[in-house]
Amino acid sequence: MVETSTDFEGSIPVVSVMGSITSLIPAPMPGVKELLFGGYKKIIMDASGITYINASGLASIINTHRYCHKQGVHLVIARPRIGVMKTIRIAKANVFIPIYDSVASAVKDIQYHTGPSTRGGKSREGILVLQKNLPIGADLEAILFEAKQHVNYDIDTKTDINDATQALNDNKYELVIFDVNLEMKDAESLLAGRAMKPELSAIPFAVVTPHARYEQAFEFILSGADDFMPHPFDEFETPTRIRALMSLFYLAKADASGGQVSGLRLSRAIKSSEPHSGEGGSSGGGRRGG
């Protein structure tokens, strides 16, 4: 049985959660839910009263944190017991959920934190993720948190090609990354949608692939993707690749007046003029891949 109570440290609410959490509780969890209705944007969950938590209970907290993030609310956890913290670490939830040893330290940090931005606010750069079998969205959030780069980006994760296409049309993104396990026809549909709309043409697309699937990733690049990102992600390589791809986006956007041609736009122009594979023609001194 889970019970909650709410107190305040200044203007910041502290929800104390007490009892064992052994079943899945719909997000947002009680206590947090009422504060969201009240319009609070920063919430501390005091976990010192949680005596036991299993996988379902942890999923309840993770889902609540994700719900808050989507609503532009900054939720952190304070004072988890040793056993509870062990469960959190095993699931690596501490990678993306801020956890503090005391309520005082949580208050000190959270009061200066601007919290996650919303897509409408556009204070962060947007990344659209289309995943199938690889957990790209969660892994990307985790690695950017480790690299202390998570505050720079908003990540929207989709698992359906139609949802991803709609999101691309409705929102502004600086980067799109998709799963190497995606059907080629779906990837080509996504890439074709970019090519047909001038307002989307500057956005770089990257395919996420395990090392064993590099050859398949290259097929997507031949179909119009701009780069690939190795998976599992790396704390140093992945943020660097993201910045490199976004620099191409800004170069292409700066060329809107027809001035200097960026490498991104030039590469696409070359792709569109190249003969199809198997129809002859070569470059680079006659060398061909194979």
MOZISUL-V983360 format. One record per residue. N is the residue number from 1. RES is the residue in one small letter. PHI is phi as a letter, one per 40 degrees, with the letter a starting at -180 (NA if undefined). NEAR is the number of other C-alpha atoms within 8 Angstrom. Layout:
# MOZISUL-V983360
n/res/phi/near
N/RES/PHI/NEAR
N/RES/PHI/NEAR
This chain:
# MOZISUL-V983360
n/res/phi/near
1/m/NA/5
2/v/b/8
3/e/b/7
4/t/b/10
5/s/a/8
6/t/b/9
7/d/b/8
8/f/b/8
9/e/b/8
10/g/g/5
11/s/c/5
12/i/b/11
13/p/c/14
14/v/b/12
15/v/c/14
16/s/c/13
17/v/b/14
18/m/b/12
19/g/h/11
20/s/c/10
21/i/b/13
22/t/b/10
23/s/b/8
24/l/c/8
25/i/b/7
26/p/d/8
27/a/c/10
28/p/c/11
29/m/c/11
30/p/d/7
31/g/g/10
32/v/c/10
33/k/d/10
34/e/c/8
35/l/c/11
36/l/c/9
37/f/c/7
38/g/c/6
39/g/g/6
40/y/c/10
41/k/b/9
42/k/b/12
43/i/b/15
44/i/b/15
45/m/b/12
46/d/c/14
47/a/c/13
48/s/c/12
49/g/c/10
50/i/c/14
51/t/c/10
52/y/a/10
53/i/a/13
54/n/b/10
55/a/c/8
56/s/c/11
57/g/c/13
58/l/c/12
59/a/c/9
60/s/c/14
61/i/c/10
62/i/c/10
63/n/c/11
64/t/c/12
65/h/c/11
66/r/c/8
67/y/c/10
68/c/c/12
69/h/d/11
70/k/c/8
71/q/c/7
72/g/g/11
73/v/b/13
74/h/c/12
75/l/b/13
76/v/b/12
77/i/b/14
78/a/b/15
79/r/f/12
80/p/c/13
81/r/c/10
82/i/d/6
83/g/c/7
84/v/c/12
85/m/c/9
86/k/c/8
87/t/c/12
88/i/c/11
89/r/c/9
90/i/d/7
91/a/c/6
92/k/f/7
93/a/c/10
94/n/c/9
95/v/c/9
96/f/b/8
97/i/b/11
98/p/c/9
99/i/b/10
100/y/b/11
101/d/c/9
102/s/a/8
103/v/c/11
104/a/c/6
105/s/c/9
106/a/c/15
107/v/c/11
108/k/d/8
109/d/c/8
110/i/c/9
111/q/c/8
112/y/b/6
113/h/c/6
114/t/c/4
115/g/g/9
116/p/c/9
117/s/c/10
118/t/b/11
119/r/c/8
120/g/c/4
121/g/c/6
122/k/f/9
123/s/c/6
124/r/b/9
125/e/c/10
126/g/c/14
127/i/b/13
128/l/c/14
129/v/b/14
130/l/b/14
131/q/b/15
132/k/b/9
133/n/b/6
134/l/c/7
135/p/c/8
136/i/c/10
137/g/d/11
138/a/c/7
139/d/c/10
140/l/c/9
141/e/c/11
142/a/c/10
143/i/c/12
144/l/c/12
145/f/c/11
146/e/c/9
147/a/c/10
148/k/f/7
149/q/b/10
150/h/c/9
151/v/c/7
152/n/c/7
153/y/b/10
154/d/b/11
155/i/b/10
156/d/b/9
157/t/b/9
158/k/b/11
159/t/b/9
160/d/b/8
161/i/c/10
162/n/c/6
163/d/c/9
164/a/c/13
165/t/c/10
166/q/c/8
167/a/c/8
168/l/c/10
169/n/c/7
170/d/c/6
171/n/b/7
172/k/b/7
173/y/b/11
174/e/b/11
175/l/a/15
176/v/b/13
177/i/b/12
178/f/b/12
179/d/c/14
180/v/c/11
181/n/c/7
182/l/c/10
183/e/c/6
184/m/d/7
185/k/c/6
186/d/c/9
187/a/c/10
188/e/c/10
189/s/c/8
190/l/c/10
191/l/c/12
192/a/c/8
193/g/c/9
194/r/c/11
195/a/c/9
196/m/c/7
197/k/b/8
198/p/d/8
199/e/c/5
200/l/b/8
201/s/c/9
202/a/c/13
203/i/c/11
204/p/c/14
205/f/b/12
206/a/b/13
207/v/b/15
208/v/c/14
209/t/a/14
210/p/c/9
211/h/d/7
212/a/c/6
213/r/b/9
214/y/d/9
215/e/c/7
216/q/c/8
217/a/c/13
218/f/c/8
219/e/c/8
220/f/c/13
221/i/c/12
222/l/c/8
223/s/c/8
224/g/h/10
225/a/c/13
226/d/c/9
227/d/a/8
228/f/b/11
229/m/b/11
230/p/c/10
231/h/b/9
232/p/c/6
233/f/c/11
234/d/b/8
235/e/d/10
236/f/b/7
237/e/c/8
238/t/c/12
239/p/c/11
240/t/c/8
241/r/c/9
242/i/c/9
243/r/c/8
244/a/c/8
245/l/c/10
246/m/c/11
247/s/c/8
248/l/c/13
249/f/d/14
250/y/c/9
251/l/c/10
252/a/c/13
253/k/c/8
254/a/c/7
255/d/c/11
256/a/c/7
257/s/c/5
258/g/g/6
259/g/c/6
260/q/c/5
261/v/c/9
262/s/c/10
263/g/c/7
264/l/c/13
265/r/c/10
266/l/c/9
267/s/c/8
268/r/c/9
269/a/c/8
270/i/c/8
271/k/d/9
272/s/c/6
273/s/c/6
274/e/c/6
275/p/c/7
276/h/c/6
277/s/d/5
278/g/g/4
279/e/b/6
280/g/g/7
281/g/g/5
282/s/a/8
283/s/a/7
284/g/g/5
285/g/g/5
286/g/g/6
287/r/c/7
288/r/b/6
289/g/c/3
290/g/i/2
